[in-house]
């Protein structure tokens, strides 16, 4: 059950401005993982706490000591599939962040198929996300 303190559209808005969807690849172990993250300065730590309560999963950790930033992260695949994807399907992001979410979702579904042929597909999707997204797509 989601916490009702935050509006679902507000959660989408903070994600649009301060959030990130990422696919991570460890070339040594050949393992792929995925994560959803929102970062805030320490004086706005309550926002991350409210997000954790809203989604009822994930962790809050120090992101960067030098800049006093913290991050709220969800990396458990089942939480990404069952909580994060349904939320952003129902309350969509706008602009390039939505494109990153759609790529994230495609990669995540390829990841859970556990097909070794999907590795290159996932890495191709990853290579075109976030800062690597073409300007024309933004």
Backbone as CSV, one residue per row, in Angstrom:
resi,resn,N_x,N_y,N_z,CA_x,CA_y,CA_z,C_x,C_y,C_z
1,UNK,0.844,-1.186,0.000,0.000,0.000,0.000,0.882,1.239,0.000
2,UNK,0.597,2.161,-0.875,1.397,3.373,-0.969,0.944,4.403,0.056
3,UNK,1.895,5.123,0.606,1.645,6.187,1.561,0.974,7.346,0.834
4,UNK,-0.058,7.933,1.442,-0.813,9.005,0.786,-0.333,10.410,1.122
5,UNK,0.787,10.545,1.855,1.276,11.875,2.215,1.667,12.676,0.978
6,UNK,2.252,12.021,-0.016,2.671,12.679,-1.256,1.675,12.390,-2.365
7,UNK,1.476,13.349,-3.221,0.658,13.143,-4.413,1.452,12.319,-5.416
8,UNK,0.821,11.360,-6.083,1.542,10.585,-7.101,2.136,11.479,-8.197
9,UNK,1.434,12.547,-8.566,1.963,13.451,-9.591,3.164,14.223,-9.071
10,UNK,3.177,14.546,-7.763,4.335,15.220,-7.175,5.551,14.292,-7.247
11,UNK,5.342,13.003,-6.965,6.426,12.016,-7.037,6.980,11.962,-8.457
12,UNK,6.099,11.984,-9.439,6.549,12.008,-10.830,7.329,13.285,-11.113
13,UNK,6.865,14.398,-10.599,7.548,15.678,-10.815,8.941,15.722,-10.209
14,UNK,9.085,15.250,-8.979,10.410,15.264,-8.354,11.343,14.302,-9.085
15,UNK,10.793,13.222,-9.597,11.605,12.282,-10.377,12.034,12.928,-11.683
16,UNK,11.124,13.669,-12.309,11.449,14.344,-13.564,12.599,15.329,-13.375
17,UNK,12.644,15.974,-12.216,13.691,16.980,-12.002,14.944,16.425,-11.321
18,UNK,14.788,15.504,-10.383,15.931,15.059,-9.573,16.171,13.551,-9.617
19,UNK,15.435,12.847,-10.453,15.512,11.389,-10.475,16.353,10.846,-11.607
20,UNK,16.555,9.535,-11.539,17.375,8.859,-12.531,16.975,7.392,-12.602
21,UNK,16.902,6.893,-13.821,16.711,5.466,-14.063,18.005,4.969,-14.678
22,UNK,18.599,3.934,-14.108,19.871,3.495,-14.672,19.972,1.980,-14.751
23,UNK,20.725,1.572,-15.747,21.103,0.178,-15.936,22.599,0.135,-15.681
24,UNK,23.023,-0.757,-14.811,24.430,-0.850,-14.423,24.999,-2.191,-14.876
25,UNK,26.228,-2.145,-15.377,26.864,-3.365,-15.860,28.241,-3.504,-15.236
26,UNK,28.481,-4.647,-14.622,29.789,-4.968,-14.068,30.467,-5.908,-15.059
27,UNK,31.437,-5.391,-15.797,32.076,-6.178,-16.857,32.877,-7.361,-16.303
28,UNK,33.344,-7.233,-15.073,34.124,-8.313,-14.467,33.239,-9.535,-14.180
29,UNK,32.115,-9.284,-13.532,31.217,-10.394,-13.185,30.159,-10.630,-14.262
30,UNK,30.095,-9.722,-15.234,29.101,-9.787,-16.316,27.673,-9.729,-15.769
31,UNK,27.496,-8.996,-14.669,26.180,-8.861,-14.055,25.576,-7.511,-14.384
32,UNK,24.281,-7.535,-14.622,23.526,-6.320,-14.912,22.555,-6.093,-13.761
33,UNK,22.437,-4.845,-13.357,21.454,-4.481,-12.350,20.778,-3.186,-12.800
34,UNK,19.672,-2.892,-12.167,18.923,-1.689,-12.515,18.589,-0.939,-11.230
35,UNK,18.432,0.375,-11.356,18.056,1.148,-10.170,17.298,2.415,-10.545
36,UNK,16.481,2.822,-9.600,15.758,4.098,-9.641,16.329,4.923,-8.506
37,UNK,16.643,6.187,-8.764,17.301,6.996,-7.741,16.793,8.432,-7.792
38,UNK,16.644,9.034,-6.619,16.370,10.466,-6.483,17.396,11.011,-5.505
39,UNK,18.036,12.125,-5.869,19.085,12.722,-5.055,18.645,14.085,-4.533
40,UNK,19.032,14.388,-3.284,18.723,15.672,-2.657,19.860,16.096,-1.740
41,UNK,19.982,17.403,-1.536,20.919,17.938,-0.544,20.421,17.545,0.853
42,UNK,21.325,17.564,1.825,20.979,17.125,3.171,19.842,17.924,3.800
43,UNK,19.699,19.202,3.449,18.616,20.008,4.041,17.239,19.597,3.507
44,UNK,17.198,18.760,2.445,15.931,18.268,1.890,15.787,16.760,2.077
45,UNK,16.466,16.231,3.067,16.436,14.792,3.333,15.021,14.280,3.588
46,UNK,14.155,15.140,4.099,12.762,14.743,4.370,12.054,14.305,3.087
47,UNK,12.425,14.900,1.963,11.826,14.505,0.677,12.140,13.037,0.392
48,UNK,13.378,12.625,0.623,13.762,11.244,0.375,13.048,10.302,1.344
49,UNK,12.918,10.729,2.566,12.206,9.935,3.564,10.737,9.764,3.164
50,UNK,10.123,10.842,2.683,8.731,10.768,2.228,8.593,9.860,1.007
51,UNK,9.571,9.901,0.103,9.546,9.009,-1.064,9.647,7.548,-0.625
52,UNK,10.512,7.288,0.334,10.660,5.920,0.847,9.342,5.441,1.459
53,UNK,8.673,6.318,2.183,7.369,5.971,2.754,6.318,5.797,1.658
54,UNK,6.370,6.644,0.636,5.413,6.576,-0.464,5.492,5.223,-1.170
55,UNK,6.710,4.824,-1.535,6.880,3.573,-2.269,6.987,2.353,-1.345
56,UNK,7.265,2.589,-0.064,7.378,1.524,0.936,8.466,0.497,0.575
57,UNK,9.570,0.999,0.043,10.714,0.140,-0.274,11.921,1.038,-0.542
58,UNK,13.074,0.438,-0.756,14.276,1.198,-1.084,15.068,1.626,0.130
59,UNK,16.162,2.350,-0.140,17.082,2.780,0.916,17.533,4.219,0.681
60,UNK,17.886,4.878,1.759,18.466,6.221,1.697,19.906,6.117,2.170
61,UNK,20.822,6.636,1.357,22.251,6.583,1.678,22.922,7.895,1.296
62,UNK,24.122,8.097,1.822,24.925,9.246,1.416,25.302,9.065,-0.048
63,UNK,25.127,10.111,-0.842,25.490,10.068,-2.249,26.869,10.692,-2.450
64,UNK,27.077,11.874,-1.841,28.336,12.583,-2.006,28.607,13.399,-0.741
65,UNK,29.592,12.986,0.024,29.916,13.681,1.282,30.361,15.126,1.038
66,UNK,31.145,15.340,-0.003,31.668,16.679,-0.298,30.550,17.689,-0.514
67,UNK,29.490,17.254,-1.202,28.385,18.161,-1.520,27.169,17.956,-0.624
68,UNK,27.323,17.107,0.411,26.239,16.838,1.361,24.954,16.392,0.672
69,UNK,25.082,15.444,-0.250,23.897,14.939,-0.932,23.599,13.505,-0.500
70,UNK,22.320,13.202,-0.514,21.826,11.874,-0.180,21.032,11.345,-1.361
71,UNK,20.896,10.017,-1.413,20.126,9.424,-2.492,19.146,8.403,-1.929
72,UNK,17.986,8.400,-2.535,16.986,7.368,-2.271,17.063,6.432,-3.458
73,UNK,17.312,5.150,-3.211,17.518,4.190,-4.287,16.642,2.962,-4.115
74,UNK,16.071,2.528,-5.223,15.385,1.240,-5.277,16.129,0.420,-6.316
75,UNK,16.659,-0.719,-5.898,17.398,-1.561,-6.842,16.930,-3.017,-6.825
76,UNK,15.999,-3.333,-5.961,15.457,-4.693,-5.929,14.556,-4.868,-7.154
77,UNK,14.879,-5.841,-7.987,14.174,-6.019,-9.254,12.670,-6.145,-9.068
78,UNK,12.236,-6.906,-8.090,10.793,-7.084,-7.889,10.113,-5.755,-7.526
79,UNK,10.792,-4.897,-6.765,10.220,-3.577,-6.440,10.172,-2.680,-7.675
80,UNK,11.201,-2.772,-8.500,11.202,-1.983,-9.741,10.056,-2.414,-10.647
81,UNK,9.851,-3.712,-10.769,8.805,-4.261,-11.638,7.408,-3.998,-11.072
82,UNK,7.234,-4.250,-9.779,5.891,-4.223,-9.186,5.458,-2.877,-8.625
83,UNK,6.408,-1.965,-8.393,6.060,-0.676,-7.787,6.440,0.486,-8.698
84,UNK,7.687,0.549,-9.115,8.169,1.700,-9.894,7.556,1.740,-11.294
85,UNK,7.608,0.643,-12.013,7.057,0.645,-13.371,5.558,0.959,-13.375
86,UNK,4.750,0.314,-12.524,3.323,0.682,-12.525,3.072,2.157,-12.187
87,UNK,3.863,2.704,-11.256,3.669,4.117,-10.909,3.885,5.013,-12.128
88,UNK,5.025,4.834,-12.816,5.337,5.733,-13.933,4.561,5.388,-15.206
89,UNK,3.978,4.201,-15.269,3.021,3.923,-16.343,1.743,4.717,-16.117
90,UNK,1.308,4.791,-14.857,0.061,5.484,-14.518,0.243,6.998,-14.439
91,UNK,1.405,7.446,-13.971,1.710,8.872,-13.814,2.976,9.178,-14.611
92,UNK,2.848,9.294,-15.944,4.034,9.373,-16.805,4.865,10.647,-16.642
93,UNK,6.144,10.458,-16.864,7.114,11.551,-16.902,6.974,12.270,-18.246
94,UNK,7.656,13.399,-18.375,7.635,14.123,-19.646,9.059,14.283,-20.157
95,UNK,9.186,14.552,-21.441,10.488,14.833,-22.027,11.422,13.644,-22.024
96,UNK,12.714,13.942,-21.976,13.724,12.890,-22.088,13.713,11.938,-20.899
97,UNK,13.252,12.385,-19.745,13.192,11.481,-18.584,12.204,10.346,-18.859
98,UNK,11.127,10.651,-19.583,10.187,9.595,-19.946,10.839,8.615,-20.922
99,UNK,11.648,9.122,-21.844,12.360,8.240,-22.767,13.323,7.335,-22.002
100,UNK,13.993,7.889,-20.984,14.884,7.074,-20.149,14.092,6.004,-19.401
101,UNK,12.919,6.376,-18.901,12.071,5.398,-18.205,11.647,4.273,-19.150
102,UNK,11.222,4.622,-20.359,10.789,3.605,-21.317,11.939,2.658,-21.676
103,UNK,13.147,3.205,-21.845,14.321,2.368,-22.093,14.635,1.491,-20.881
104,UNK,14.552,2.081,-19.707,14.781,1.375,-18.450,13.826,0.187,-18.340
105,UNK,12.565,0.436,-18.639,11.540,-0.600,-18.562,11.833,-1.730,-19.561
106,UNK,12.196,-1.378,-20.788,12.534,-2.398,-21.791,13.723,-3.242,-21.321
107,UNK,14.762,-2.580,-20.830,15.954,-3.286,-20.359,15.635,-4.183,-19.161
108,UNK,14.803,-3.685,-18.267,14.452,-4.455,-17.074,13.695,-5.727,-17.452
109,UNK,12.774,-5.632,-18.395,12.045,-6.827,-18.821,12.958,-7.806,-19.560
110,UNK,13.920,-7.297,-20.307,14.913,-8.183,-20.934,15.770,-8.859,-19.865
111,UNK,16.102,-8.118,-18.823,16.926,-8.639,-17.734,16.235,-9.795,-17.016
112,UNK,14.949,-9.655,-16.747,14.265,-10.711,-15.986,13.990,-11.957,-16.829
113,UNK,14.122,-11.838,-18.147,13.976,-13.028,-18.996,15.129,-14.011,-18.794
114,UNK,16.242,-13.512,-18.299,17.441,-14.328,-18.026,17.922,-15.092,-19.260
115,UNK,17.813,-14.456,-20.401,18.300,-15.033,-21.657,19.667,-14.434,-21.943
116,UNK,20.672,-15.279,-22.116,22.033,-14.775,-22.328,22.146,-13.939,-23.599
117,UNK,21.249,-14.149,-24.547,21.255,-13.345,-25.775,20.814,-11.906,-25.527
118,UNK,20.217,-11.652,-24.375,19.714,-10.307,-24.086,20.797,-9.344,-23.613
119,UNK,21.959,-9.850,-23.233,23.013,-8.987,-22.708,23.343,-7.847,-23.672
120,UNK,23.586,-8.156,-24.919,23.930,-7.111,-25.893,22.777,-6.146,-26.131
121,UNK,21.550,-6.645,-26.101,20.377,-5.779,-26.265,20.296,-4.780,-25.104
122,UNK,20.511,-5.290,-23.897,20.448,-4.437,-22.708,21.571,-3.396,-22.736
123,UNK,22.773,-3.826,-23.099,23.906,-2.895,-23.149,23.698,-1.829,-24.226
124,UNK,23.047,-2.173,-25.319,22.732,-1.187,-26.348,21.727,-0.163,-25.816
125,UNK,20.716,-0.630,-25.136,19.736,0.281,-24.531,20.444,1.201,-23.541
126,UNK,21.272,0.609,-22.660,22.018,1.381,-21.657,22.869,2.463,-22.313
127,UNK,23.495,2.132,-23.434,24.416,3.069,-24.088,23.719,4.303,-24.654
128,UNK,22.398,4.263,-24.732,21.660,5.390,-25.310,20.801,6.129,-24.279
129,UNK,20.973,5.788,-23.002,20.154,6.393,-21.948,20.852,7.590,-21.295
130,UNK,20.037,8.370,-20.593,20.490,9.464,-19.743,21.396,10.440,-20.495
131,UNK,22.604,10.670,-20.026,23.494,11.651,-20.655,23.904,11.249,-22.066
132,UNK,23.773,9.972,-22.402,24.145,9.502,-23.731,23.022,9.649,-24.755
133,UNK,21.850,10.072,-24.297,20.709,10.241,-25.197,21.013,11.358,-26.187
134,UNK,20.712,11.110,-27.435,20.945,12.117,-28.470,20.129,13.371,-28.199
135,UNK,20.703,14.512,-28.484,20.033,15.792,-28.261,18.683,15.839,-28.988
136,UNK,18.643,15.298,-30.204,17.417,15.314,-31.003,16.276,14.558,-30.370
137,UNK,16.607,13.596,-29.496,15.568,12.795,-28.831,15.003,13.498,-27.601
138,UNK,15.700,14.486,-27.099,15.301,15.115,-25.833,14.096,15.981,-25.949
